Amino acid sequence: MKIAIASGKGGTGKTSLAVNLAHKASALYPSLLLDLDVEEPNGSIFFPTPALEHKTLYRKVPVWNREACTLCGACVSTCRYNSLVKIMDQILVLPELCHACYACSELCPAQALPMQDEELGSLSSFRLEALDFMEAKLRIGLQQATPLIAQSLELVQKSHSQKDFYFLDCPPGTSCPMIAATKTADYVILITEPSRFGIWDLSLAVETMRELGKDFGVVVNRWGTAGEGILDYLKTENVELLATIPDDRRVAELYSKGSLIYDKVPAFDAALETILTKLRSLSCGK
């Protein structure tokens, strides 16, 4: 099963839940954790050893061949992302805007825009006891996380095909990166906090999951820090509450040190056990 851990906003405890849930599960089931928050991955802070492997990933971008080009402008008018500009007697390629759709290259009558490799990011492998962990990281300066997320998911599936659980630590929010990270998931855990901002952003994530047709449930972190408006929302929207994680200073202290939490905070461990019970029941039904 692919289990995505997502949220409508940052700072809700997504990585804390993902790392600790994956590590606890790995004691009983072959498991892998994949950090897909590629613009700012931080799951590796829980892994004290250096990476076992580091793989560079690439994407294709067009390169202008001045000698072959007839300056017809077909490439500029074809590109939906404005990554090509015609200025007098030259074509400028803006790789930061390119989505590697191949349209300009394939439709150029003079074949003046061949595609070549450009570094997209990296995929690093770690191991903590029985848990395999992989971290995808976007190259600094690029703004397109989705291609790296897609490549990472494909490579992990090929290189680790015998896992019972794949835990996906997804980008925050409800934009394209979050959708790319959750679209192959069998189940999505949305983690939120009981604040007005938390409830509002959770509502966006719930709407997104319903549009994608995903099965999902909600974990409320920092329970006890605000009112119970979150429970009213979940009841009104008929959304399953998987577990609550009480607000506890020890959680923040352990996270800041890069330490696992569930084996030191009983309430956190109890919440994870409830979630794993749910995941086991879903796995048996697949």
N, C-alpha and C positions, 0 to 999 in steps of 0.2 A: 504493500500500500504506500502511496505517496501522500504524506500528511503535510499540508502547507500551514505555516504559522504566519498570520498576517494581521494587519491593523489598519485602521483608517487614518492614523496619525503616528508620528514618531514619539518615542519616549514612553511607551506603554508597558515595556517589559518584554517585548517580542523575542529578543535574543536571549534574555535570561530564561524564558520559558522554553525556547527551542533547544538550547544547549542542555539544560538540565533534564528535559523530557527525553531527549535522544540518548543521553548518557544512562539514564535510569532504564530505558527500554533495552539498551544494548546488553545489559546484564542477563537478559532472558532471550532476546531475539537478535539475530544479525541485523544491525542497523547502520544507517549512514546519515550524517547531517551535512546538508549543502547550504552554505551561506550565499544567498542570491541577492543580498542587498549590496549590489556590486559597486555602487558609488561610495559607500562608506561601510564596508564589511568590518565587523569587530568580533566575530565568533572566535577568532584565533587567540584572543586574550586569555581564553580558558585552556589553551593548549600550550604548556610550558616548553615543549620540545620544538626544535626547528622543523620546518616543512620537510617531509620525506621526498617530495617531488614538486617541481615547479614547471608548468607547461604554459608556453606563450600561445595565445589564440589570435587569429587573424580574421580580417574581413576583406572584401574586395572593394576597391575604389577605382574610378576611371582615371586614366592618365592621357592627357592631350598630346596627340602626335601632330605637330605643326606641319610637317611635310605632307602628310596624307590629307589633312583637313581642307575642305573646299569652302568653309565658312558659310555653309548653307543655313545654319541656325536651328536645324531640326532637333539637336540635342537640348538646346536651351528651352525650346517650346515644349518638349516632351517631359522634361524633369518637373515632377510635382513638388519637389522640395527646394527649388531655387538654388541648387548646389552647382549650377553651371551659369556662367555669365559671359555674354559676348561683348567685348570692348574693342571696338575698331577692328583690327586685323588679328585678334587672338581670342581664344576661349579660356576663361579662368575656371578652374575646378576648385570648389570649396569643400574639401573632404569632411569638414566638421558637420556639414549639413547633409552629406550623402547618406542614403539609406540602403545602398548596395542592391538596388532593385534591378540593375543591369539594363534598364530601358534605354538609356542614352547610348550605351555600347552596342546593344543589339540592333537598334534602329538607325544608327549612323550609316548613311549610304556609302561613306568612304572608309568605314572601319577605322576611324581616327581616334577612337576612345577605348583602347584595350583596357581590361581590368587587371589590376595588380594587387598583391597582398599589402595590407597595412595593419600594423599591430593594433589589436582591439583591446586586449587585456591579458589576464593570466588566470590560471586555475591551479591552486596549490593544494597539496594533499598532506593531511596530518593524521595522527592516531593517538587516542587517549584511552588506554586500557582496551576494552573490546569495541570502542566506537571509532569508526572511520569518519573523518571530517574533511570536507573540501570547501575551499574558499575561492570564490570568483571575484576578481577585482578589475574594474574598468581602468583603462589607461587615463592618466591625468590629462585633462583638456578635452576629452570626448564627452558628449552629452547623450549618447544613445546607448542606454543600458540594455534594451530589449535584445539586440543580436547576441550580446555576450551571455545573457540569461538563457537564450535558446540553445546556443552552442554548449553551454555548461550542462544543461539538463540532458542533452543528447550524449555527451561524452561520459557523464556519470552513469547513465543507463547502460552504456556499452561496457564500461570498465568494472562496474560493480552490479552485475545482473542477478546476484543470488541473495539479495537482502530481503528480509521480511518487511522492514519499514524504511522508507526514505523520508526524512524530515527536512522540509524546505523552509529556511528562514528567509522570508520574503521582504522586498522593499516596502516601506511604509506608504500610506496613501492609497489612492484608487486610480492612479494613472496607468499608462502603458506598462511600465516595469512590473507593477504589482499584478496586473492581469496576465502578463507573460509568465510570471513565476507561479501563478495558481492555476492556469488553464489546464494543465495535465494532472492536477492533484485529484485524488479520490475523495479527500475530505479536507476541509479548511477549518482551522481553529482561528477565530478572531479574538484577539486579546485587547481589552479596553480598560479604562479606569472610570470610576464613578463620578466624573466631573461633567459639567455642562459641555465643555469642549469634547470630552471623551465620548459622550452620548451622541453628539452631533456627528462627529467623524465616524463613529460606529454605524450610524444610520446610513452613511454613504457606502461603507464597506458592505453592509447587509444588502443594500440595493444592488451593488455590483455583483455579489455572489449569486443573487437571484437572477440577474440578467445572464450570468454565465451558466446557470443551471447547476450550481454546486451544492452539495450537502455541506452544512457547516454548523458549528456551535460556538458559543461565546464563553470566554474565561474573563472574569473581572479581577484585575490586579489592584493592589492597594485598597482592598476592601476595608471600609471603616473610616476612610478619610473624608467622605462626603455623604450626602443624603442617599436615599434608596430610589431615586428617580430612574436609575438604570434598570431596576427590577420592573418598574411600571412600563418602561419602554419594551423590554423583552417580552413581557406578558401581552402587551398590546399587539406586538408584531409576531407573536407566536414563535419566538426564537428560543432554542434550547440553551439553558445555562449549564455549562459543563462543570464549572468549578469556580470558587472564589479563592483568591490568595490574599490573606490579611496583610494590612500595612505593617511592616516590621523593619525597624532600622537595621537589623542584622542583615537583611537582604541587600540593602544598598551598600553596606560595608563590605560584604563578601564579594559583591559584583565589582566594586572598585578595586579589589585586590586580584581580580581574575580567578576567583575561587568558585567551585561548585557550591550550590546553595541547598539543594534538597536533602543532602546527607547531614546537614547541620541545623536546619530549621524544620521541625516536625510538621508545622502547618503547611509549609511549602511541599513537603514530601507527600502529605495526605492529599493535597490538590492534584499532584501528578499521578498518584495512584488512581484517583477517580477518573482522570482523563484517560489513563492507559486501559482501565476497565472498559471504557467506551470504545476505544480503538480496537481492543481485542474482540469486542462483540461485532464491530463492523468488519473486521478482518475475517471472522468466521463466516460472515454472511456473503463474502465475495466469492 
